Amino acid sequence: MRLITREQARELDHLSMTEYGISGELLMGNAGEKIAEFIRSELMDIHDPHIGIVCGKGNNGGDGFAVAAVLNDWGFRVTIYSLLEVEDIRGNSQIYHEKCKKAGLNIVYDSEPPVTKPEFDLMIDGLLGTGFKGTVRKELSPWVSWLNTATRSVSVDIPSGVNANTGSVDENAVKASHTITMGSSKLGMALEPGRSNGGTIYAVDIGFPDIMDSLDGRKWTSITAGEIKSIVKPLNKSTHKHVQGKVLFVAGSRGMTGAAYLSTMAALRSGAGLTITCAPASLNPIYEEKITEGMTVACEDNGCGFLSENNFDEIIKWVDWCDVLVIGPGLGQEEGTSKLVEKLVQSVEKPMVIDADGLRPFYNNSDLFKKMKSDFVITPHVGEISRLTGLPVKSIQDDLPGTIDKMMADFPGVLIAKFAPSLVAWGGQGAVNSTGNPGLATAGSGDVLTGVVASFMAQGFNAAESAKAAMFIHGKAADQLSKSISQRGLIAGDLLYKVARVLNDYES
């Protein structure tokens, strides 16, 4: 499902009118009809429903007047609250405002909302549109608060107070029951906390030309179940373990053997045929006991409990065997380990997945990515993105899509940005995951994700497909576990079996 930014929404409007001859009046009228159709279906069970509409300035307010005119024609009782006086209503909004006036609708022109709670069966939020950023102006905050006391509410295009690009919300943002969005959903409504403010979101066709893919900027989509179904197909009946993909892991250190275990088992649980995990020799007995379905290579560590540059020759000779190399989970922060990683990523010509401590050599050293010789995926969280880019954590949290655009300007791989929800970006494209929940905020869940990504790459999916499918299935497993266990009680080990169960949906 396509997602668009504030700038792309503005460009779509502009091109529709200037290049395709579609009038703004027609688009606004179509928007009014589509919203009215939804409201009619929503209120079918209520006799003689009464609807309140709050209209701000600009097209959002105009859409409010347009839907009021349609609802009135259909016999609904409508009360309009206009934040603008008659003489201040301009453009296409003025056209539909005049229709409402001529039809004798009740229009209240007021700068402050009623004192009492709305006694409407449904409220329509036409206060602020996709142009909002920053904070809701002081004089509008009471209207937002009033809208939020309604029993049911519908926001026009985007809930007032939600940033269409970043998903950030003002403390006074509208929390809608439903949002009717024009043409395509807005990127910010797919990201938290904006996603939680939108309620159920419906994208409606109001007559825009089919030019979404030609709009400037990154092409964002929301990952859907249908898309994953088209990527993850049933197994070939004649497959065998060598065909199913071989994954080599460089992971784990003293105190963090669990990360190597979780990544390895996740790869096996998601379909990889064979795995080898390179372990510090002093820790290999732990790996031998835990990773019974995978193989291990004991790398001499002289009892120190971590891998170092001295292990390069022991590891590199297994690279020809594998289809994908995983570097990072639980590797530790020793300088010698980072030197090993730096040497490996410049030498290996097999696809790679790099996570956690495997990213340390790249911190403030993005040129190292350009020295890599194959497709690769990295899976940083916000803190790691900060160390990779030098940007403050808060600025990344405030505008992750903007950060991704900056980062991807000269980044040759696929980025999985672990967030709420997680995002994947490659080239000029991006995708937002539609599964997952706060239960994934637990130690080791990222190690499981890394293993699933690597498994799919080893099975022959390209890097972007692997990233999208892994994120979606990983999140779906967490969603199912949150119902059978809880979000708080979910631990990474629970995901291993559940990921395997979720994959059952893709085997028929």
ABEGO torsion letter per residue (X at the ends): XBBBBAAAAAAAAAAAAAAAGBBAAAAAAAAAAAAAAAAAAAAAABBGBBBBBBBBBEAAAAAAAAAAAAAAAAGBBBBBBBABBAAABBEAAAAAAAAAAAAGBBBBBBABBBABBBBBABBBBAABBAABBEBBBAAAAAAAAAAAABABBBBBGBBBGBBAAAGBBBAABBBBABBBBBGBBBAAAABOAAAAAAEBBBBBBAGBBBAAAABBEBBBBBBBAAAAAAABBBBBAABBAAAAEBBBBBBEBBGAAAAAAAAAAAAAAAGBABBBBBBBAAAAAAAAAABAABBBBBBBAGGAGBBBAAAAAAAAAAAAABABBBBGBGAEABAAAAAAAAAAAAABABBBBBBEAAAAAABGBAAAAAABABBBBBBBBAAAAAAAAGBBAAAAAABAAAAAAAAAAABABBBBBBBOBBBBBBEABBBBBABEBAAABBBGAAAAAAAAAAAAAAAGBBAAAAAAAAAAAAAAAAAAAAAABEAAABBAAAAAAAAAAAAAAAAX
